[in-house]
Amino acid sequence: MSKRIEFKKSTKLKIAARSGYRCAFLNCDRATAGPGATADEPSITGEAAHIWSAAEGGPRGQGGLTESDLCRPQNGIWLCRTHAKMVDEKRGAHFPAALLMSYRDLHEARIAREQQGIARRMAWLDRVTVARSAVFEPLAQMTLAKVTLVIGGNASGRTALCEWISAFERPELLERWRIGKRFSPLRIELKLFDPAEQSIGLGIDAERRIYFEVNDVGVAYNPFPFRPIWLRDDRFNPMPDNDDDWIASSLGIDSYVVGNVLKEVSEDSDAFTKNPRIEVDDEGHRRIRAHNRDALDLPLRVFSTGERGRLLVDVAIALARTSSRFVPTILLLDGFITSFDSENLRTVAARLASAENQFQSVLFRVAHRDEDALHLLSPAWQMVHLRGRETNVKIEVEGLTSGIARSS
Ligand SMILES: [Zn+2]
């Protein structure tokens, strides 16, 4: 018989208090503490649910955690009775551990803000639906956690997904889908909570017109405040004369802000790249220099591919961090990240998952033989697989059956 590992009473109190005694399930926020039946008693209706399961063979497995790790507050999420029941029973398998951790972290971040008296709204991108496209099977869907790892081979639609999500802010990215041979009607929908449920859509109709919708009402452009930051795959493009132009084009930003962002990177103690900065050389070209792992001060042009990739990731994180203080932000990391080894990937995922970063991230990776190893190493990310090739790619979210309706 396998035994159930229960939280101690003191642990349950910690989990409840961190949650403000309110349900941490996405968009629930129900109060779970209030007046009791008699004038001198409170009523507590919430429950501390296990993220990794309390019993062997539970809905989410135990993620290779030890008994003492399973009992820690880090493995708990405070839920109202309805959601505790939903997450703990058979349907619990529909809520992977990474998703529950994301909900919990989002809720705790919101509570921390309220506690500081900051009322700024936060939004959460819950789901991307590719209703119609030339790449995916109809109604392909991807649920997003705080950090989502998308694994797909060549021609599995990675770039298309990045382009379409980015097009909500930069519609010019739809151009190659609208003209020429690649044309086919397109419809993308994003479901966000801010905390009310919002749906924003864009598409290309049969007459090749680009259209936008907010909550199913047609609008001229996307007015919803939402910022995608996309680190694209520019590895094979020639290096421009000025190094800051290279960073700017990889991230779709203006060259003149690159120096400012590098300054932020140099102040980030977790950054891979130390002391990056721009210097002007004798010919008037702007050159980036930084310290490598051995503390040697080197020009960007002699960086290895791995070092360049890590610098771009540092810059992307700095951009997303600033943006997410003001608008909901999603960081899409493609390109160099696909060639990161599992150790560097794990470091990046841990940085992205940290509570100080208020944005969501999607990391793209080419299918790889160490997939299983990644799995065990990183319980905090949601894994998504792109199966097959254009024009009928399937999206499979691990732990979620395709197309199920998750009520909230
Ligand atoms: Zn609830």
Boltz pocket constraint, residues with backbone or C-beta under 6 A from the ligand:
constraints:
  - pocket:
      binder: B
      contacts: [[A, 23], [A, 24], [A, 25], [A, 28], [A, 29], [A, 30], [A, 79], [A, 80], [A, 81], [A, 82], [A, 83], [A, 408]]
      max_distance: 6.0
